[in-house]
Amino acid sequence: MGAVEESDWVRRSQAHFAPLRVGRLWLGASWHVAPADCACVRLDPGRAFGTGSHASTRLVLAYLERVVHGGEAVLDYGCGSGILAIAAAKLGAARIDAVDNDPVAIDVARDNAHANAVALHAYAPEALPPDRYDLVVANILARPLIELAPRLAGHGKQGAGIALSGLLASQAEEVQRAYAPMFDVSVTAREDEWVLLSGIRR
């Protein structure tokens, strides 16, 4: 492949990753120019899920933008690239822990946090300390969310916020039932066929 062909390929691949603005948040790759009036998250597409391009990720980003006011302890369960954890930190959260069962995702989340000058602790599920948080977010899939309900509840303080995404509207009722014994939770946002369940720990 010649230099011109390679340059064209890079430009084409970069064009697929447009910056995203969600209220105070701005998310973009290293080659984008960020506006001055934002909490800026730099994230290049890479080895782990999460660039803000998927509706389920955008739903949780919008939730964080609404509820993070500064000083919170936040748990991002199923962190992928670390995008949600990093966004929470940029919005003012004081402590951010992230969990993933994929060792590559843990490394990527740490690398992305470092690139964004964010203090982030990333863990495998079995290594997560038994701490409680002000906010718990999980952008996974419906079945793992159902199975994780007791564990996520155990990490939420009384009155903690929770946001669950990665589920279709048709799956929301079953996931809601799994969390109803511990949380007052309901569908609070929707984009296309994807929904966000959020609520408060009782």
C-alpha positions as CSV (number, residue, x, y, z in Angstrom):
1,M,0.0,0.0,0.0
2,G,1.4,3.4,-1.0
3,A,1.6,6.5,1.3
4,V,-1.4,8.2,-0.5
5,E,-3.6,5.1,-0.1
6,E,-2.7,4.7,3.6
7,S,-3.4,8.4,4.2
8,D,-6.8,8.1,2.6
9,W,-7.6,5.0,4.7
10,V,-6.8,6.9,7.9
11,R,-9.0,9.8,6.9
12,R,-11.9,7.5,6.0
13,S,-11.6,5.6,9.3
14,Q,-11.4,8.8,11.3
15,A,-14.5,10.2,9.6
16,H,-16.6,7.4,11.2
17,F,-16.0,8.9,14.7
18,A,-17.7,12.2,15.0
19,P,-17.5,14.1,18.3
20,L,-20.5,13.9,20.6
21,R,-21.9,16.7,22.9
22,V,-24.1,15.7,25.8
23,G,-24.9,18.8,27.9
24,R,-21.7,19.7,29.8
25,L,-19.9,16.7,28.3
26,W,-17.9,16.6,25.0
27,L,-16.5,13.4,23.7
28,G,-14.1,13.1,20.8
29,A,-11.0,11.5,19.5
30,S,-7.5,12.9,19.8
31,W,-7.7,14.4,16.3
32,H,-10.9,16.4,17.1
33,V,-10.8,20.0,18.3
34,A,-12.8,20.4,21.6
35,P,-14.9,23.4,22.5
36,A,-13.7,25.4,25.5
37,D,-16.9,25.3,27.5
38,C,-17.1,21.6,28.2
39,A,-16.0,18.6,30.3
40,C,-13.8,17.0,27.6
41,V,-13.3,13.2,27.3
42,R,-10.7,12.1,24.7
43,L,-11.2,8.6,23.5
44,D,-9.8,7.0,20.4
45,P,-11.6,3.9,19.0
46,G,-9.7,0.8,20.0
47,R,-9.8,-2.6,21.6
48,A,-12.8,-2.2,24.0
49,F,-16.4,-1.3,23.6
50,G,-17.4,2.3,24.2
51,T,-16.9,5.4,22.1
52,G,-20.3,7.1,22.6
53,S,-21.5,6.0,19.2
54,H,-24.0,3.5,20.6
55,A,-27.4,4.6,21.8
56,S,-27.1,2.7,25.1
57,T,-23.8,4.5,25.9
58,R,-25.3,7.9,25.1
59,L,-28.3,7.2,27.4
60,V,-26.0,6.6,30.4
61,L,-23.8,9.6,29.4
62,A,-26.9,11.8,29.5
63,Y,-27.9,10.3,32.9
64,L,-24.4,11.1,34.3
65,E,-24.6,14.6,32.9
66,R,-27.9,15.1,34.8
67,V,-27.0,13.6,38.2
68,V,-23.2,14.1,38.8
69,H,-22.8,17.4,40.6
70,G,-19.4,16.8,42.2
71,G,-17.9,14.7,44.9
72,E,-19.8,11.4,44.2
73,A,-18.3,7.9,44.4
74,V,-19.2,6.2,41.2
75,L,-19.1,2.5,40.1
76,D,-19.1,1.6,36.4
77,Y,-19.8,-2.1,36.2
78,G,-18.9,-3.6,32.8
79,C,-16.7,-0.6,31.9
80,G,-15.4,-1.5,28.5
81,S,-13.3,1.4,27.3
82,G,-13.9,3.3,30.5
83,I,-15.9,6.0,28.8
84,L,-18.7,6.2,31.5
85,A,-16.2,6.2,34.4
86,I,-14.0,8.8,32.7
87,A,-17.1,11.0,31.9
88,A,-18.2,10.8,35.6
89,A,-14.7,12.0,36.7
90,K,-14.8,14.8,34.2
91,L,-18.2,15.9,35.5
92,G,-16.7,16.1,39.1
93,A,-17.1,12.7,40.7
94,A,-14.5,12.3,43.4
95,R,-13.9,8.6,43.3
96,I,-14.4,6.3,40.3
97,D,-14.1,2.5,40.2
98,A,-14.6,0.4,37.1
99,V,-15.2,-3.3,36.7
100,D,-14.9,-5.6,33.7
101,N,-14.5,-9.4,33.3
102,D,-12.3,-8.8,30.2
103,P,-8.6,-8.2,31.2
104,V,-8.1,-6.2,27.9
105,A,-11.0,-3.9,28.8
106,I,-9.4,-3.3,32.3
107,D,-6.1,-2.4,30.6
108,V,-7.8,-0.1,28.0
109,A,-9.9,1.6,30.7
110,R,-6.7,2.3,32.7
111,D,-4.9,3.6,29.6
112,N,-7.8,5.8,28.6
113,A,-8.1,7.2,32.2
114,H,-4.4,8.0,32.2
115,A,-4.7,9.8,28.8
116,N,-7.6,11.9,30.2
117,A,-5.7,12.6,33.5
118,V,-8.4,10.8,35.5
119,A,-7.8,8.8,38.7
120,L,-9.6,5.5,38.0
121,H,-9.3,2.1,39.7
122,A,-10.2,-0.7,37.4
123,Y,-10.9,-4.2,38.7
124,A,-11.8,-7.7,37.7
125,P,-15.2,-8.5,39.3
126,E,-13.7,-10.8,42.0
127,A,-11.1,-8.1,43.0
128,L,-13.6,-5.2,43.5
129,P,-13.6,-4.1,47.2
130,P,-17.0,-4.5,49.1
131,D,-17.5,-0.7,49.0
132,R,-20.7,1.2,48.5
133,Y,-21.2,4.0,46.0
134,D,-23.4,7.1,45.4
135,L,-24.0,6.1,41.8
136,V,-23.9,2.7,40.1
137,V,-24.0,2.5,36.3
138,A,-24.0,-0.6,34.1
139,N,-24.2,-0.6,30.3
140,I,-24.1,-4.4,29.5
141,L,-27.0,-6.6,28.3
142,A,-30.3,-7.6,29.8
143,R,-29.4,-11.1,30.9
144,P,-26.2,-10.1,32.8
145,L,-28.0,-7.1,34.3
146,I,-30.6,-9.5,35.7
147,E,-28.0,-11.8,37.1
148,L,-26.0,-8.9,38.6
149,A,-29.0,-7.3,40.4
150,P,-28.0,-8.5,44.0
151,R,-24.3,-7.6,43.4
152,L,-25.1,-4.1,42.1
153,A,-27.6,-3.5,44.9
154,G,-24.9,-4.5,47.4
155,H,-22.6,-1.8,46.1
156,G,-25.3,1.0,46.3
157,K,-25.6,3.1,49.4
158,Q,-29.1,3.8,50.7
159,G,-30.4,6.5,48.4
160,A,-27.8,5.7,45.7
161,G,-28.7,6.3,42.1
162,I,-28.5,3.5,39.6
163,A,-28.6,3.5,35.8
164,L,-28.9,0.3,33.7
165,S,-28.5,0.3,29.9
166,G,-27.8,-2.1,27.1
167,L,-31.3,-3.3,27.0
168,L,-34.2,-3.1,24.5
169,A,-37.6,-1.7,25.3
170,S,-39.0,-5.2,25.1
171,Q,-36.6,-6.4,27.9
172,A,-37.1,-3.5,30.3
173,E,-39.9,-5.1,32.3
174,E,-38.0,-8.2,33.1
175,V,-34.9,-6.3,34.2
176,Q,-37.0,-3.9,36.2
177,R,-38.5,-6.9,38.1
178,A,-35.1,-8.1,39.1
179,Y,-34.2,-4.7,40.6
180,A,-37.6,-3.8,42.1
181,P,-36.9,-5.5,45.6
182,M,-34.0,-3.2,46.1
183,F,-34.6,-0.1,43.9
184,D,-37.4,2.2,42.8
185,V,-36.5,1.9,39.2
186,S,-38.3,2.7,35.9
187,V,-37.6,3.5,32.2
188,T,-36.5,7.2,32.3
189,A,-35.0,7.6,28.8
190,R,-35.2,6.0,25.4
191,E,-33.3,6.2,22.1
192,D,-34.7,4.2,19.2
193,E,-35.3,0.7,20.5
194,W,-32.9,1.1,23.5
195,V,-33.9,2.2,26.9
196,L,-32.4,3.4,30.2
197,L,-33.7,2.1,33.5
198,S,-32.8,4.4,36.4
199,G,-33.8,4.9,40.0
200,I,-32.9,5.0,43.6
201,R,-31.6,2.4,46.1
202,R,-34.1,2.0,49.0
